[in-house]
Amino acid sequence: QMQLVENGGGSVQTGGSLKLSCAVTGRTTCTDRLGWYRQAPGKEREFVAALPGFWCSGATVYADSVRDRFTISRAHAENILYLQMTILKPADTAIYYCNIGGTTGYWGRGTQVTVSS
């Protein structure tokens, strides 16, 4: 049974930083990319960033809106996925979801990030 539990959300001012984490329980393979998505109020869920599964190689991909501000990473031995967010903007306000395997895969329950101006 795959379980994803996010932590690290909160409220910050414009220009601030937050680091999200996602603890993954369950077996993953190299076909299971690890990623972050977000959903702002009144909007559809959107892709943020993704990278290859634990102990796997491949490309890291970012949405244009977060490139150069957000960094996705993972701790292989601990099965933890991270999202370091810097230079946060009000437009980054959303619920952030950890994901394994893309939109048809597994999801965490989400963690709220609020950026005030």
ROSE-4610 file (N, C-alpha, C; in Angstrom, 1 decimal, always signed):
// ROSE-4610
residu = [Q/Q/Q/M/M/M/Q/Q/Q/L/L/L/V/V/V/E/E/E/N/N/N/G/G/G/G/G/G/G/G/G/S/S/S/V/V/V/Q/Q/Q/T/T/T/G/G/G/G/G/G/S/S/S/L/L/L/K/K/K/L/L/L/S/S/S/C/C/C/A/A/A/V/V/V/T/T/T/G/G/G/R/R/R/T/T/T/T/T/T/C/C/C/T/T/T/D/D/D/R/R/R/L/L/L/G/G/G/W/W/W/Y/Y/Y/R/R/R/Q/Q/Q/A/A/A/P/P/P/G/G/G/K/K/K/E/E/E/R/R/R/E/E/E/F/F/F/V/V/V/A/A/A/A/A/A/L/L/L/P/P/P/G/G/G/F/F/F/W/W/W/C/C/C/S/S/S/G/G/G/A/A/A/T/T/T/V/V/V/Y/Y/Y/A/A/A/D/D/D/S/S/S/V/V/V/R/R/R/D/D/D/R/R/R/F/F/F/T/T/T/I/I/I/S/S/S/R/R/R/A/A/A/H/H/H/A/A/A/E/E/E/N/N/N/I/I/I/L/L/L/Y/Y/Y/L/L/L/Q/Q/Q/M/M/M/T/T/T/I/I/I/L/L/L/K/K/K/P/P/P/A/A/A/D/D/D/T/T/T/A/A/A/I/I/I/Y/Y/Y/Y/Y/Y/C/C/C/N/N/N/I/I/I/G/G/G/G/G/G/T/T/T/T/T/T/G/G/G/Y/Y/Y/W/W/W/G/G/G/R/R/R/G/G/G/T/T/T/Q/Q/Q/V/V/V/T/T/T/V/V/V/S/S/S/S/S/S]
num = [1/1/1/2/2/2/3/3/3/4/4/4/5/5/5/6/6/6/7/7/7/8/8/8/9/9/9/10/10/10/11/11/11/12/12/12/13/13/13/14/14/14/15/15/15/16/16/16/17/17/17/18/18/18/19/19/19/20/20/20/21/21/21/22/22/22/23/23/23/24/24/24/25/25/25/26/26/26/27/27/27/28/28/28/29/29/29/30/30/30/31/31/31/32/32/32/33/33/33/34/34/34/35/35/35/36/36/36/37/37/37/38/38/38/39/39/39/40/40/40/41/41/41/42/42/42/43/43/43/44/44/44/45/45/45/46/46/46/47/47/47/48/48/48/49/49/49/50/50/50/51/51/51/52/52/52/53/53/53/54/54/54/55/55/55/56/56/56/57/57/57/58/58/58/59/59/59/60/60/60/61/61/61/62/62/62/63/63/63/64/64/64/65/65/65/66/66/66/67/67/67/68/68/68/69/69/69/70/70/70/71/71/71/72/72/72/73/73/73/74/74/74/75/75/75/76/76/76/77/77/77/78/78/78/79/79/79/80/80/80/81/81/81/82/82/82/83/83/83/84/84/84/85/85/85/86/86/86/87/87/87/88/88/88/89/89/89/90/90/90/91/91/91/92/92/92/93/93/93/94/94/94/95/95/95/96/96/96/97/97/97/98/98/98/99/99/99/100/100/100/101/101/101/102/102/102/103/103/103/104/104/104/105/105/105/106/106/106/107/107/107/108/108/108/109/109/109/110/110/110/111/111/111/112/112/112/113/113/113/114/114/114/115/115/115/116/116/116/117/117/117]
x = [+0.8/+0.0/+0.9/+0.7/+1.5/+0.9/+1.7/+1.3/+2.2/+1.7/+2.4/+1.9/+2.8/+2.4/+3.3/+2.6/+3.3/+3.5/+4.5/+4.7/+5.4/+5.3/+6.1/+5.4/+4.1/+3.4/+3.3/+2.8/+2.6/+2.3/+2.5/+2.2/+3.5/+3.8/+5.0/+4.6/+5.5/+5.3/+6.0/+5.7/+6.3/+7.8/+8.5/+9.9/+10.5/+9.6/+10.0/+10.3/+10.6/+11.0/+10.2/+10.0/+9.4/+10.0/+10.1/+10.6/+9.5/+9.0/+8.0/+8.7/+8.2/+8.7/+7.5/+7.8/+6.8/+7.4/+7.0/+7.4/+6.7/+7.4/+6.8/+6.9/+5.8/+5.8/+5.3/+6.0/+5.6/+6.7/+6.5/+7.6/+7.4/+8.5/+8.4/+9.4/+9.2/+10.1/+10.6/+11.5/+12.0/+11.0/+9.9/+8.9/+8.0/+8.2/+7.3/+8.1/+7.8/+8.4/+7.8/+8.6/+8.2/+7.9/+6.9/+6.6/+5.7/+5.6/+4.8/+3.8/+2.6/+1.5/+0.9/+0.2/-0.5/-1.8/-2.7/-4.1/-4.4/-4.6/-5.0/-6.5/-7.0/-8.5/-9.1/-10.1/-10.8/-10.1/-9.0/-8.2/-8.0/-7.6/-7.3/-5.9/-5.8/-4.5/-3.5/-2.3/-1.2/+0.1/+0.9/+2.2/+3.1/+4.0/+5.0/+6.4/+6.7/+8.1/+8.1/+9.0/+9.1/+10.6/+10.9/+12.2/+12.1/+13.2/+13.1/+12.9/+12.4/+12.1/+13.4/+13.2/+14.3/+15.3/+16.6/+17.7/+17.7/+16.9/+16.8/+17.4/+17.7/+18.3/+17.3/+17.6/+16.7/+16.6/+15.8/+15.7/+14.8/+15.1/+14.3/+13.6/+12.3/+11.5/+10.7/+10.6/+9.9/+8.9/+7.8/+6.9/+7.6/+7.3/+7.9/+7.7/+6.6/+6.3/+7.1/+7.8/+8.6/+10.1/+10.4/+11.8/+12.7/+13.8/+14.8/+14.4/+13.2/+12.8/+12.6/+12.1/+11.9/+12.9/+13.2/+14.1/+13.5/+13.3/+12.9/+14.0/+14.0/+15.1/+14.5/+15.3/+14.9/+16.0/+15.6/+16.6/+16.3/+17.2/+17.0/+16.7/+17.7/+17.6/+16.4/+16.0/+14.8/+13.5/+13.5/+12.3/+11.5/+12.2/+11.5/+11.8/+10.7/+10.7/+10.6/+11.4/+11.4/+11.0/+10.6/+10.4/+10.8/+12.0/+12.5/+11.9/+11.2/+10.6/+11.2/+11.7/+12.2/+11.6/+11.8/+11.3/+9.8/+9.1/+7.7/+6.8/+5.8/+4.9/+3.5/+2.6/+1.2/+0.6/+1.0/+0.5/+0.9/+1.9/+2.2/+1.3/+0.4/-0.6/-1.4/-1.4/-2.1/-2.0/-2.7/-2.4/-1.4/-0.4/+0.7/+0.6/+0.6/+0.4/+1.6/+2.0/+3.1/+2.5/+3.2/+2.7/+3.7/+3.3/+4.1/+3.4/+4.0/+3.4/+2.6/+2.6/+1.8/+0.4/-0.5/-1.8/-2.7/-2.3/-3.1/-2.4/-1.5/-0.7/-1.3/-0.3/-0.7/-0.5/-1.4/-1.3/-1.3/-0.7/-0.8/-2.0/-2.3/-3.5/-3.3/-2.1/-1.8/-1.4/-0.7/-0.3/-0.5/-1.0/-1.4/-0.2/+0.0/+1.1/+0.3/+0.5/-0.1/+1.0/+1.0/+2.0/+1.2/+1.5/+0.9/+1.7/+1.1/+1.8/+2.1]
y = [-1.2/+0.0/+1.2/+2.1/+3.3/+4.4/+5.1/+6.2/+7.4/+8.6/+9.8/+10.8/+11.3/+12.2/+13.5/+14.6/+15.9/+16.6/+17.4/+18.3/+19.6/+20.6/+21.8/+23.0/+22.9/+24.0/+25.1/+26.3/+27.3/+28.7/+29.7/+31.1/+31.9/+32.5/+33.4/+34.6/+35.6/+36.8/+36.7/+37.6/+37.6/+37.7/+36.8/+36.8/+35.7/+35.1/+34.2/+32.8/+31.9/+30.5/+29.5/+28.3/+27.2/+25.9/+24.9/+23.6/+22.6/+21.9/+20.9/+19.5/+18.6/+17.2/+16.3/+15.1/+14.1/+12.7/+12.1/+10.8/+9.7/+8.9/+7.9/+6.5/+5.8/+4.4/+3.6/+2.5/+1.6/+1.5/+0.5/+0.2/+0.9/+1.6/+2.3/+1.7/+2.0/+1.5/+2.7/+2.4/+3.5/+4.0/+3.4/+4.0/+4.9/+5.0/+5.9/+7.2/+8.2/+9.5/+10.1/+10.9/+11.6/+13.0/+13.6/+14.9/+15.7/+17.0/+17.9/+18.6/+18.7/+19.4/+20.4/+21.4/+22.3/+22.7/+23.1/+23.5/+24.8/+25.9/+27.2/+27.2/+28.1/+28.2/+28.5/+27.8/+28.0/+27.6/+26.9/+26.5/+25.0/+24.5/+23.1/+22.8/+21.5/+21.1/+21.2/+21.7/+21.9/+21.3/+20.9/+20.3/+21.4/+21.0/+21.9/+21.4/+20.2/+19.6/+18.1/+17.5/+16.0/+15.6/+14.4/+13.9/+12.3/+11.6/+10.2/+9.6/+8.4/+7.7/+7.5/+7.0/+6.8/+5.8/+6.2/+5.4/+5.3/+6.1/+6.0/+7.3/+7.2/+8.3/+8.8/+10.1/+10.7/+12.2/+12.8/+14.2/+14.8/+16.0/+16.7/+17.8/+18.0/+18.9/+19.8/+21.1/+22.1/+22.8/+23.3/+24.2/+25.5/+26.2/+27.5/+28.5/+28.4/+29.4/+29.3/+28.1/+27.9/+27.7/+27.5/+27.3/+28.4/+28.0/+29.0/+29.5/+29.1/+29.5/+28.3/+27.2/+25.9/+24.9/+24.0/+22.9/+21.6/+20.6/+19.3/+18.4/+17.6/+16.7/+15.5/+14.5/+13.4/+12.8/+12.2/+11.4/+10.0/+9.3/+7.9/+7.0/+7.0/+6.0/+6.2/+7.5/+7.8/+7.8/+7.6/+7.7/+9.0/+10.1/+11.4/+12.2/+12.9/+13.8/+15.2/+16.2/+17.5/+18.5/+19.7/+20.8/+22.1/+22.6/+23.8/+25.0/+25.9/+27.0/+28.3/+29.1/+30.4/+31.5/+32.7/+33.9/+33.7/+33.3/+33.0/+34.2/+34.0/+35.0/+34.7/+35.7/+35.3/+34.3/+34.3/+33.4/+31.9/+31.8/+30.4/+29.8/+30.7/+30.2/+29.1/+27.9/+26.7/+25.6/+24.6/+23.3/+22.5/+22.1/+21.4/+19.9/+19.1/+17.7/+16.9/+15.9/+15.0/+13.9/+13.5/+12.5/+11.5/+10.3/+9.2/+8.7/+8.6/+8.0/+8.8/+10.1/+11.0/+11.1/+11.7/+12.0/+10.8/+9.6/+8.4/+7.6/+8.2/+7.4/+7.7/+7.9/+8.0/+9.5/+9.9/+11.3/+11.4/+12.4/+12.7/+13.5/+13.9/+14.7/+16.2/+16.6/+18.0/+18.8/+19.9/+20.8/+22.2/+23.1/+24.4/+25.3/+26.1/+27.1/+28.4/+29.4/+30.7/+31.8/+32.6/+33.7/+35.0/+35.8/+37.1/+38.2/+39.3/+40.4/+41.4]
z = [+0.0/+0.0/+0.0/-1.0/-1.1/-0.2/+0.6/+1.3/+1.2/+1.0/+0.8/+1.9/+2.7/+3.7/+3.6/+3.3/+3.1/+4.5/+4.5/+5.7/+5.2/+6.0/+5.7/+5.2/+4.9/+4.5/+5.5/+5.1/+6.1/+5.4/+6.2/+5.6/+5.7/+4.6/+4.5/+3.7/+3.8/+3.0/+1.7/+0.8/-0.6/-0.4/-1.2/-1.1/-0.2/+0.6/+1.6/+1.0/+1.9/+1.5/+2.4/+1.8/+2.5/+1.9/+2.7/+2.2/+2.6/+1.6/+1.8/+1.7/+2.5/+2.4/+2.3/+1.7/+1.5/+1.8/+2.9/+3.3/+2.5/+1.9/+1.0/+1.6/+1.8/+2.3/+1.2/+0.9/-0.2/-1.2/-2.0/-3.0/-4.3/-4.7/-6.0/-7.0/-8.2/-9.3/-10.1/-11.0/-11.8/-12.8/-13.0/-13.9/-13.1/-11.8/-10.9/-10.7/-11.5/-11.2/-10.0/-9.3/-8.1/-8.4/-7.9/-8.3/-7.3/-7.6/-6.9/-7.8/-7.4/-8.1/-7.1/-7.6/-6.7/-7.3/-6.4/-6.8/-6.0/-6.8/-6.2/-6.1/-5.3/-5.1/-6.5/-6.9/-8.1/-9.4/-9.2/-10.4/-10.4/-11.6/-11.7/-11.1/-10.7/-10.2/-11.3/-11.0/-12.1/-11.6/-12.6/-12.4/-11.9/-11.0/-10.5/-10.8/-10.5/-10.7/-10.6/-11.2/-11.1/-11.4/-10.8/-11.1/-11.0/-11.4/-11.4/-10.0/-9.9/-8.6/-7.8/-6.6/-5.7/-6.3/-6.2/-6.8/-8.3/-9.0/-10.4/-11.1/-12.3/-13.0/-14.1/-14.5/-15.5/-15.3/-16.1/-16.1/-15.0/-14.5/-13.6/-14.4/-14.2/-15.0/-14.1/-14.5/-13.7/-14.6/-14.0/-14.7/-14.9/-16.0/-16.3/-15.1/-14.5/-13.5/-12.2/-12.0/-10.8/-11.1/-12.3/-12.7/-12.1/-11.6/-11.0/-9.6/-9.1/-7.8/-6.9/-7.5/-6.7/-7.1/-6.1/-6.4/-5.8/-6.6/-6.2/-6.0/-4.9/-4.6/-3.8/-3.6/-2.8/-2.0/-0.9/-0.1/-0.3/-0.9/-1.4/-0.2/+0.7/+1.8/+2.7/+2.8/+3.7/+3.0/+1.7/+0.9/+1.1/+1.0/+1.2/+0.0/-0.4/-1.5/-1.0/-1.5/-1.0/-2.1/-1.7/-2.6/-1.9/-2.3/-1.7/-2.5/-1.9/-2.6/-2.1/-3.0/-2.7/-3.5/-3.1/-3.8/-4.0/-3.0/-3.1/-3.5/-4.2/-4.7/-4.3/-4.2/-3.9/-4.9/-6.1/-7.1/-6.8/-5.9/-5.5/-4.4/-3.9/-2.9/-3.4/-2.8/-3.3/-2.2/-2.5/-1.8/-2.6/-2.0/-2.7/-2.4/-3.5/-3.4/-3.9/-3.1/-3.5/-4.4/-5.3/-6.3/-6.7/-6.9/-7.5/-8.7/-9.8/-11.0/-11.9/-11.7/-12.6/-12.2/-13.0/-12.6/-12.3/-12.9/-12.6/-11.5/-10.8/-9.7/-8.3/-7.4/-6.0/-5.6/-4.6/-4.1/-2.6/-2.1/-0.7/-0.5/+0.7/+1.1/+0.8/+0.7/+0.4/+1.6/+1.4/+2.4/+1.9/+2.7/+2.3/+2.4/+1.3/+1.3/+1.0/+1.8/+1.6/+1.6/+0.5/+0.4/+0.4/+1.3/+1.5/+0.9/+0.4/-0.2/+0.8]
